Amino acid sequence: MTKKVSKEVVGLAVLLILFVVAGLFASTPDQDSPRTVGEELSADPSIYNNRPHGSRALFEWTKALGYNPVVERNDWTHLPNNSTLLISVAPESVQGFDITGAAAGDDGDGKLSVDDALGIKSWLKDGRTLLLLTSRLPSAGTVTDVGPSGDDDSDDNHQPTFGDTVGISVESATHTRITSFVPLQPNQLVVGVDSIKLSSGNSRVERSRRDYMSLFASINSIANNRAIVEPSVVVVREGAGRIIVVADDYFASNENLSQADNAEFISNVLSTSARRGSNVLFDEYHHNAVHSTDDLWTALGRPLQDATWQLVLVCLLIVAMAAPRFGAVKTLKQGEARASGEYLSSLASLYRRADATVPALETLYRQFLRDLCEKLALPPDVPLEKLAEVAARTSGINANVLKRLISACETALDNQNLTGSDLLTLTRQMEQVKRQLNK
């Protein structure tokens, strides 16, 4: 005789298994959770920040336009080839400035490196696009070439920077203090853009070793009438690809995206760089959002991992071997014919138990009208008045009786109120009319 184990014991064993499995893969606090709690003391450009300086609106705007935004948590040395656009917001500022603009030091994992520059150059050469939003992109200013390993080939002792390697830098503007800019020339990127608004007018893009196309800039004249142009948005060619630089960390922030035609400009960048439905990368690596391996399973170590798997297997064996059946075994009936009346009686029982008299009437009434139209060779959408007249003329049915029947059914369906006895009466009347038609 098999000894039965109580349902409570089986339930506890199942809960233990679920608890162990869930605990093994529980990670440290989720880096993807929105950063919305408390005052925004430091300017956080992350897509997980819903506050004014965050980029969550940009992420959602990309999705709303029909693209697939993807968070990129790796450096730029091995970017995925299944994407044609990378958006990087304030990579040089996440460690550099607080919300008031005060400097906070130059060290930090958020900075762009020479390796990032070499990786992005290789990635762009096949026709891809980098949209770089930054108010500061330093340059040593004397680098003429950077070797594959990031070595400076010039005679100067300055260490090369990301800006030196890609040939552009962003620095403080000398004359610009305006924040609204209009397009300088026609281009696909400025279609439908009358003006853009920068969060501040204190930065400009500088050229290094190459020409570029300036889309937006401030033009200032000094006393001797020499114009000083300080570009704020430029396009730099890189092989078959391009880098679009906006000299503003928070050009597309939650607070600034809806200003002027900023959102339209972003839409043009997306449409000219990626197909609808394709992946658009959002750089979170330079916001220190790297992959974490500090989960509980890793912390256990190999011996405890093996012991845990053994514990799980033992629990599964206990449940499989000791758990009782909840009821006797039932054999399925095979090869037994079913009468059509069983279907009707079971369907009627379901309607009755569900108190669904109105759906039942609707089913029977619609079928009644289809049968009348088919019998009288009338189209299914014939007016009900004409249906009654033709039935009376060709089959000898009392037209007034048929009209009252149709009216009663229509009224019951409109009012959604019908008792079981009323349903039975209407059904009998419909059957009488059908029998008269078949004579």
Secondary structure, DSSP 8 states (H G I E B T S, - for coil): ------HHHHHHHHHHHHHHHHHHT--SS-TTS---SS---S----TT--STT--HHHHHHHHHTT-EEEEE-S-TTS--TTEEEEEEESTTTTTTB-TT--B--S--TTS--HHHHHHHHHHHTTT-EEEEE-S-B---S----B-TTS-B-SSS-----HHHHHTEEEEE-SS----EE--SS--GGGTT-S-EE-S-S-EEEEE-SS--EEEEEEEEE-TT--EEEEEEEEEEEETTEEEEEES-TTTTSTTTTTSTTHHHHHHHHHHHHS-TTSEEEEE-GGGT-------HHHHHHHHHHHHHHHHHHHHHHHHHHH---SS-------S----HHHHHHHHHHHHHHTT-HHHHHHHHHHHHHHHHHHHTT--TT--HHHHHHHHHHHH---HHHHHHHHHHHHHHHHHT---HHHHHHHHHHHHHHHHHHH-
